[in-house]
Amino acid sequence: MTDEDINDAYEEDDDYAANYDDKPKQDPKYWRNSAETTRFWNLINDEKIDELDAWITSDPNVIHIRSEDGRGPLFWAYEKNNNDIIDLLLNAGVDGTQKDADGNVPKDLRKK
């Protein structure tokens, strides 16, 4: 997949996060894998905090996206054990009490 293909996929999926704020965050019917969940996971995994901050600033609703397993950015930040990203997400308004499909909250995924 080329960078252009990835960018096209992100553009096709733009309305998902833009309209996400109107959807119940805990409702699994709104959880799905998308170009945006993949992009968010990659930015967290690669620890690109400046890019995350810029994206969140330009689209504050994006922090609420959830993949099909119910996990979202805060879950992935805890998996990565990146306190800077965890702080960024919490300060942006991510709910740290949200549960995934297995009943875990984001802190449950912190590696010991």
MARSE-43810 format. One line per field, with one value per residue: residue number from 1; residue in one letter; y, x, z of N, C-alpha, C, O in turn. Coordinates in pm, 1 decimal, always signed. Layout:
REM MARSE-43810
resi <- c(NUM;...)
resn <- c(A;...)
n.north <- c(Y;...)
n.east <- c(X;...)
n.up <- c(Z;...)
ca.north <- c(Y;...)
ca.east <- c(X;...)
ca.up <- c(Z;...)
c.north <- c(Y;...)
c.east <- c(X;...)
c.up <- c(Z;...)
o.north <- c(Y;...)
o.east <- c(X;...)
o.up <- c(Z;...)
REM end
This chain:
REM MARSE-43810
resi <- c(1;2;3;4;5;6;7;8;9;10;11;12;13;14;15;16;17;18;19;20;21;22;23;24;25;26;27;28;29;30;31;32;33;34;35;36;37;38;39;40;41;42;43;44;45;46;47;48;49;50;51;52;53;54;55;56;57;58;59;60;61;62;63;64;65;66;67;68;69;70;71;72;73;74;75;76;77;78;79;80;81;82;83;84;85;86;87;88;89;90;91;92;93;94;95;96;97;98;99;100;101;102;103;104;105;106;107;108;109;110;111;112)
resn <- c(M;T;D;E;D;I;N;D;A;Y;E;E;D;D;D;Y;A;A;N;Y;D;D;K;P;K;Q;D;P;K;Y;W;R;N;S;A;E;T;T;R;F;W;N;L;I;N;D;E;K;I;D;E;L;D;A;W;I;T;S;D;P;N;V;I;H;I;R;S;E;D;G;R;G;P;L;F;W;A;Y;E;K;N;N;N;D;I;I;D;L;L;L;N;A;G;V;D;G;T;Q;K;D;A;D;G;N;V;P;K;D;L;R;K;K)
n.north <- c(-117.1;+214.3;+544.6;+727.9;+570.2;+513.8;+772.9;+834.4;+648.0;+745.7;+992.9;+909.6;+814.8;+1025.7;+1135.7;+966.3;+1007.8;+1277.2;+1281.0;+1131.2;+1228.2;+1254.6;+1004.7;+731.4;+658.1;+420.0;+227.7;-68.1;-101.3;+108.8;+71.0;+15.4;-100.0;+121.6;+350.0;+566.4;+462.9;+291.8;+476.1;+629.1;+433.4;+369.4;+616.7;+636.7;+401.6;+457.3;+665.1;+938.2;+1209.2;+1484.8;+1487.9;+1357.8;+1543.2;+1763.3;+1657.8;+1603.0;+1861.6;+1977.8;+1820.9;+1756.6;+1554.4;+1314.9;+1176.4;+1002.9;+775.0;+424.4;+96.4;-222.6;-398.8;-245.6;-91.8;+206.6;+511.6;+573.5;+322.3;+209.8;+378.0;+317.9;+48.8;+87.3;+208.3;+483.9;+764.8;+1038.0;+1047.5;+934.0;+1134.6;+1347.0;+1254.1;+1221.3;+1486.4;+1592.1;+1499.1;+1227.7;+955.2;+779.1;+566.7;+411.2;+99.3;-189.9;-452.7;-677.4;-595.6;-453.9;-162.2;+123.0;+147.0;-114.8;-231.1;-155.8;-243.3;-441.4)
n.east <- c(+84.9;+61.4;+172.8;-6.8;-237.0;-296.8;-346.1;-571.8;-752.4;-775.2;-897.6;-1144.1;-1260.4;-1299.9;-1541.7;-1618.7;-1488.7;-1549.8;-1824.0;-1848.9;-1882.9;-2151.9;-2242.2;-2310.8;-2047.4;-1992.9;-2137.3;-2121.4;-2202.2;-2103.3;-1836.8;-1558.5;-1307.8;-1103.4;-960.5;-885.0;-865.2;-652.6;-455.9;-435.8;-347.7;-99.7;+38.3;+54.9;+195.9;+435.1;+514.2;+464.8;+409.7;+383.3;+252.3;+17.0;-87.2;-128.8;-323.4;-533.6;-584.7;-677.6;-901.0;-1090.8;-1279.4;-1174.6;-1046.9;-1224.2;-1263.5;-1311.1;-1188.3;-1290.1;-1276.0;-1341.2;-1146.1;-951.9;-765.7;-659.9;-638.1;-442.1;-227.7;-175.5;-103.6;+134.0;+274.5;+325.9;+358.6;+347.3;+179.0;-48.7;-112.3;-160.0;-391.4;-574.3;-590.1;-707.4;-959.3;-1035.0;-1218.8;-1123.7;-1252.1;-1385.4;-1486.4;-1357.2;-1442.2;-1390.8;-1430.7;-1227.6;-1065.0;-875.7;-635.6;-597.4;-448.6;-189.5;+143.2;+323.5)
n.up <- c(+0.0;-88.3;+23.1;-77.3;-114.6;+153.0;+250.7;+96.0;+201.0;+462.0;+408.1;+302.3;+528.8;+697.1;+798.3;+998.9;+1257.9;+1277.1;+1311.1;+1533.6;+1790.5;+1835.8;+1887.5;+2113.7;+2320.3;+2456.1;+2327.5;+2161.9;+1894.2;+1753.3;+1742.0;+1545.0;+1316.8;+1142.3;+902.2;+1053.4;+1317.9;+1280.2;+1200.4;+1437.4;+1619.7;+1502.9;+1527.0;+1805.2;+1864.2;+1732.9;+1881.6;+1820.2;+1934.2;+1879.4;+1631.3;+1704.7;+1889.4;+1719.5;+1546.0;+1724.5;+1812.3;+1576.5;+1525.3;+1762.2;+1829.0;+1748.6;+1947.2;+2059.3;+1909.1;+1854.2;+1820.4;+1674.1;+1889.3;+2099.6;+2204.3;+2227.7;+2170.5;+2436.7;+2555.6;+2391.7;+2441.9;+2709.3;+2674.8;+2542.2;+2738.7;+2756.6;+2916.5;+2848.2;+2625.1;+2737.5;+2925.9;+2745.8;+2613.1;+2826.7;+2916.4;+2693.2;+2712.3;+2706.0;+2828.8;+3099.6;+3216.6;+3039.7;+2895.4;+2728.9;+2492.3;+2644.0;+2899.1;+3016.8;+3147.3;+3030.9;+3196.7;+3277.7;+3083.0;+3105.3;+3090.5;+3312.0)
ca.north <- c(+0.0;+337.1;+654.7;+787.7;+482.3;+533.8;+904.5;+823.2;+575.4;+838.7;+1092.9;+845.4;+783.7;+1147.5;+1166.4;+877.2;+1079.9;+1406.3;+1259.9;+1038.0;+1292.3;+1239.7;+864.4;+686.0;+600.8;+285.1;+138.4;-145.2;-95.0;+214.9;+34.3;-49.4;-69.4;+219.9;+413.1;+654.5;+385.4;+245.8;+591.1;+663.2;+328.4;+385.5;+735.2;+602.0;+300.5;+522.4;+772.0;+1066.3;+1291.2;+1612.8;+1463.0;+1330.3;+1669.2;+1844.2;+1596.4;+1624.9;+2003.7;+2007.0;+1741.5;+1707.9;+1434.2;+1194.9;+1103.8;+910.1;+659.2;+293.8;-12.7;-321.4;-464.1;-147.8;-17.1;+330.6;+571.6;+563.2;+182.7;+186.6;+453.2;+237.7;-67.8;+135.4;+265.0;+617.2;+859.1;+1165.3;+1031.6;+915.2;+1268.4;+1423.0;+1205.3;+1254.1;+1631.1;+1621.3;+1460.7;+1085.7;+896.7;+667.8;+459.2;+336.0;-42.1;-254.9;-566.8;-774.8;-535.3;-386.0;-17.5;+145.4;+117.8;-258.6;-275.3;-113.3;-355.8;-435.8)
ca.east <- c(+0.0;+141.7;+130.7;-125.2;-349.4;-327.4;-409.0;-706.0;-834.9;-802.9;-993.2;-1274.1;-1312.5;-1298.3;-1666.4;-1637.5;-1454.2;-1618.9;-1959.7;-1844.3;-1924.4;-2296.3;-2273.2;-2276.1;-1912.9;-1988.6;-2220.7;-2037.1;-2240.3;-2025.6;-1695.4;-1516.3;-1174.9;-1111.1;-832.3;-849.9;-816.1;-518.6;-366.3;-414.1;-263.9;+36.6;+100.9;+88.4;+301.1;+559.7;+537.1;+465.8;+323.0;+353.5;+149.4;-107.1;-135.1;-178.7;-447.0;-636.2;-616.4;-756.8;-1023.9;-1101.8;-1362.8;-1101.2;-1003.3;-1329.0;-1278.9;-1289.2;-1177.0;-1396.8;-1266.8;-1379.1;-1030.0;-923.6;-634.1;-606.3;-599.2;-316.2;-123.0;-139.0;-29.1;+267.0;+335.4;+376.9;+290.7;+323.0;+59.4;-159.6;-147.0;-218.2;-526.8;-659.8;-611.8;-794.4;-1094.8;-1067.6;-1274.2;-1040.8;-1333.5;-1450.9;-1450.6;-1351.1;-1532.6;-1360.1;-1456.3;-1107.4;-1048.3;-742.2;-526.1;-577.4;-358.1;-51.9;+234.8;+397.0)
ca.up <- c(+0.0;-97.7;+109.1;-139.0;-81.3;+294.2;+262.3;+39.0;+298.1;+571.8;+361.8;+288.2;+660.4;+777.4;+866.3;+1113.6;+1380.7;+1278.1;+1360.5;+1644.9;+1914.4;+1850.7;+1911.1;+2248.3;+2315.8;+2512.6;+2248.4;+2069.8;+1751.8;+1690.9;+1742.0;+1421.3;+1267.8;+1035.0;+871.5;+1164.9;+1431.9;+1242.1;+1205.8;+1577.6;+1677.6;+1450.6;+1587.6;+1943.3;+1861.0;+1689.9;+1979.4;+1748.7;+2017.9;+1814.5;+1530.0;+1777.4;+1943.7;+1608.4;+1497.4;+1826.4;+1810.2;+1456.3;+1526.9;+1899.7;+1841.0;+1709.8;+2067.3;+2102.1;+1821.1;+1916.2;+1724.4;+1689.3;+2020.1;+2199.3;+2251.0;+2157.4;+2193.5;+2573.0;+2574.3;+2321.1;+2512.2;+2826.2;+2625.0;+2505.0;+2859.8;+2725.2;+3005.5;+2780.1;+2542.3;+2831.3;+2975.6;+2635.0;+2588.9;+2941.4;+2913.4;+2578.9;+2748.2;+2693.3;+2950.2;+3145.5;+3273.6;+2932.5;+2894.6;+2598.7;+2477.7;+2748.6;+3028.9;+3066.7;+3133.8;+2975.3;+3290.7;+3286.8;+2976.7;+3133.5;+3109.7;+3439.3)
c.north <- c(+123.9;+441.3;+720.2;+704.2;+502.4;+667.1;+903.6;+753.3;+665.6;+939.8;+1034.4;+825.6;+906.7;+1170.0;+1077.3;+949.4;+1212.2;+1393.0;+1172.4;+1098.4;+1276.7;+1096.9;+825.5;+609.0;+457.1;+183.1;+64.5;-137.4;+16.1;+185.5;-32.9;-12.4;+24.6;+271.6;+502.4;+577.2;+333.6;+359.7;+626.9;+561.5;+344.4;+505.1;+709.2;+503.2;+361.2;+642.1;+910.1;+1163.8;+1424.6;+1597.1;+1432.5;+1459.5;+1756.9;+1789.4;+1621.6;+1771.6;+2037.1;+1933.4;+1679.0;+1580.5;+1305.3;+1113.7;+996.5;+786.3;+531.0;+189.3;-119.0;-397.4;-367.9;-66.2;+106.6;+386.0;+555.7;+420.1;+158.8;+259.7;+377.5;+112.1;-30.5;+188.3;+401.5;+721.1;+993.3;+1158.0;+1009.3;+1051.3;+1353.0;+1383.6;+1238.5;+1403.8;+1673.0;+1577.0;+1315.7;+1034.0;+772.9;+553.0;+376.8;+191.8;-94.1;-375.2;-672.8;-720.0;-466.9;-235.7;+5.1;+110.4;-30.8;-309.1;-231.1;-236.1;-336.2;-442.2)
c.east <- c(+89.8;+91.7;+4.2;-250.0;-393.2;-397.6;-551.0;-800.2;-870.4;-909.1;-1133.1;-1340.8;-1323.7;-1426.6;-1690.1;-1606.8;-1529.2;-1759.3;-1964.4;-1898.8;-2074.1;-2337.7;-2237.4;-2143.6;-1906.4;-2065.7;-2136.8;-2078.1;-2165.7;-1875.5;-1663.8;-1372.7;-1190.1;-970.9;-788.6;-802.7;-675.5;-417.9;-333.9;-321.4;-119.4;+108.2;+139.4;+203.6;+436.6;+596.3;+552.3;+369.6;+288.9;+245.8;+14.3;-169.4;-195.2;-311.8;-561.4;-679.6;-706.7;-890.6;-1042.1;-1185.0;-1287.3;-1056.7;-1102.5;-1342.4;-1245.7;-1281.8;-1282.1;-1391.6;-1298.4;-1264.1;-1008.9;-789.3;-578.5;-564.0;-461.3;-200.4;-79.3;-62.8;+115.3;+344.0;+396.6;+298.3;+262.0;+197.1;-63.0;-206.3;-213.2;-364.2;-621.7;-690.5;-703.7;-938.7;-1132.5;-1113.8;-1193.2;-1118.9;-1404.3;-1399.7;-1447.3;-1445.4;-1510.4;-1382.8;-1336.0;-1121.6;-904.7;-626.5;-496.8;-474.4;-213.9;+32.6;+312.7;+545.0)
c.up <- c(+0.0;+1.3;+55.0;-108.6;+62.7;+313.7;+207.6;+137.0;+415.6;+529.9;+349.2;+424.2;+749.7;+855.5;+987.1;+1244.4;+1389.0;+1335.6;+1485.4;+1773.6;+1940.2;+1884.9;+2055.2;+2246.9;+2367.0;+2428.3;+2144.4;+1922.6;+1678.6;+1690.6;+1608.8;+1389.4;+1148.5;+1005.8;+987.4;+1287.0;+1402.4;+1250.1;+1351.3;+1642.9;+1631.1;+1512.7;+1732.7;+1946.1;+1824.8;+1778.5;+1914.5;+1817.1;+1952.7;+1707.9;+1594.7;+1827.9;+1833.3;+1557.1;+1595.7;+1829.2;+1691.0;+1454.3;+1665.5;+1916.9;+1813.0;+1831.7;+2110.2;+2013.4;+1895.8;+1805.9;+1756.2;+1821.6;+2134.7;+2254.0;+2164.3;+2200.6;+2334.8;+2605.1;+2513.4;+2387.7;+2637.8;+2784.3;+2593.5;+2626.7;+2834.1;+2804.7;+2939.8;+2694.5;+2630.4;+2882.9;+2867.7;+2614.6;+2704.3;+2944.5;+2799.1;+2605.5;+2729.3;+2829.7;+2988.0;+3206.1;+3166.8;+2932.0;+2752.0;+2597.9;+2585.4;+2889.2;+3091.9;+3053.3;+3086.7;+3068.8;+3303.3;+3186.1;+2997.8;+3160.2;+3237.3;+3415.9)
o.north <- c(+134.6;+428.6;+763.1;+759.4;+507.4;+674.6;+964.9;+795.1;+662.6;+969.4;+1101.4;+820.1;+892.9;+1218.8;+1109.7;+951.8;+1254.4;+1484.5;+1143.0;+1026.9;+1284.9;+1070.9;+880.9;+506.9;+380.6;+63.4;+125.4;-164.6;+18.6;+267.3;-125.2;+92.7;+7.7;+240.1;+513.0;+620.7;+332.3;+341.8;+652.1;+598.7;+334.1;+495.8;+754.3;+520.2;+321.6;+711.0;+987.7;+1195.9;+1473.6;+1682.5;+1475.9;+1482.6;+1817.5;+1866.5;+1657.1;+1801.5;+2115.5;+1978.4;+1561.1;+1505.6;+1197.4;+993.8;+908.5;+700.5;+529.4;+192.9;-106.5;-455.0;-403.1;+19.1;+110.1;+315.1;+526.9;+399.1;+96.0;+209.7;+373.1;+72.9;-109.2;+210.6;+432.0;+760.5;+1057.0;+1252.0;+1061.2;+1079.9;+1422.7;+1470.0;+1278.9;+1443.5;+1776.5;+1612.8;+1282.1;+1065.9;+673.1;+451.7;+282.2;+166.1;-49.7;-396.1;-750.2;-789.3;-426.1;-187.0;-83.6;+50.0;-69.5;-418.0;-264.4;-321.4;-227.0;-438.8)
o.east <- c(+182.8;-17.5;-81.8;-356.3;-512.8;-497.6;-640.6;-914.7;-983.6;-1000.4;-1231.1;-1463.5;-1354.6;-1421.5;-1774.4;-1691.4;-1568.1;-1808.0;-2072.4;-1954.8;-2118.1;-2455.6;-2143.6;-2131.1;-1820.4;-2059.3;-2086.6;-1996.0;-2164.3;-1796.4;-1732.9;-1323.1;-1279.0;-875.5;-669.4;-709.1;-589.7;-307.2;-218.2;-227.5;-26.8;+226.0;+244.5;+298.5;+539.8;+695.3;+641.0;+263.0;+177.0;+158.1;-90.0;-289.2;-300.6;-403.1;-672.1;-797.8;-800.8;-984.3;-1012.1;-1162.2;-1333.1;-1031.5;-1068.2;-1426.1;-1163.6;-1359.0;-1355.2;-1492.3;-1284.5;-1283.2;-1043.0;-708.4;-459.8;-464.6;-375.0;-87.9;+39.6;+32.7;+207.1;+464.8;+505.3;+188.0;+161.8;+117.7;-170.5;-326.0;-311.1;-450.7;-735.7;-803.8;-769.9;-1029.7;-1250.7;-1054.4;-1194.6;-1060.0;-1476.0;-1283.8;-1523.1;-1520.1;-1601.4;-1357.3;-1341.6;-1183.3;-820.6;-528.6;-384.6;-419.4;-126.0;-2.2;+361.6;+622.8)
o.up <- c(+80.0;+56.6;+131.9;-80.1;+91.6;+385.1;+265.7;+153.9;+463.8;+606.9;+381.7;+433.4;+868.1;+968.4;+1070.8;+1333.8;+1498.0;+1402.0;+1536.8;+1856.7;+2054.9;+1908.7;+2112.4;+2179.4;+2323.3;+2456.3;+2050.0;+1835.0;+1555.5;+1643.6;+1565.8;+1429.9;+1065.1;+1076.8;+1016.6;+1354.2;+1490.6;+1301.0;+1384.8;+1713.3;+1711.7;+1547.2;+1778.3;+2022.6;+1878.9;+1754.3;+1949.9;+1764.6;+1968.5;+1694.9;+1545.8;+1811.4;+1852.4;+1527.8;+1555.4;+1846.4;+1703.8;+1388.4;+1684.4;+2011.9;+1850.6;+1819.6;+2189.2;+2041.4;+1987.6;+1710.1;+1854.5;+1862.9;+2251.8;+2340.7;+2046.0;+2260.4;+2350.4;+2674.6;+2574.8;+2389.9;+2669.5;+2851.3;+2616.3;+2618.7;+2883.1;+2766.9;+2972.4;+2692.0;+2600.3;+2883.4;+2894.4;+2600.4;+2681.8;+2971.9;+2806.6;+2530.7;+2735.8;+2932.6;+2915.9;+3243.6;+3199.6;+2964.4;+2665.8;+2693.5;+2615.1;+2987.7;+3207.9;+2958.6;+3100.8;+3024.8;+3335.8;+3202.7;+2918.3;+3241.8;+3266.2;+3511.3)
REM end
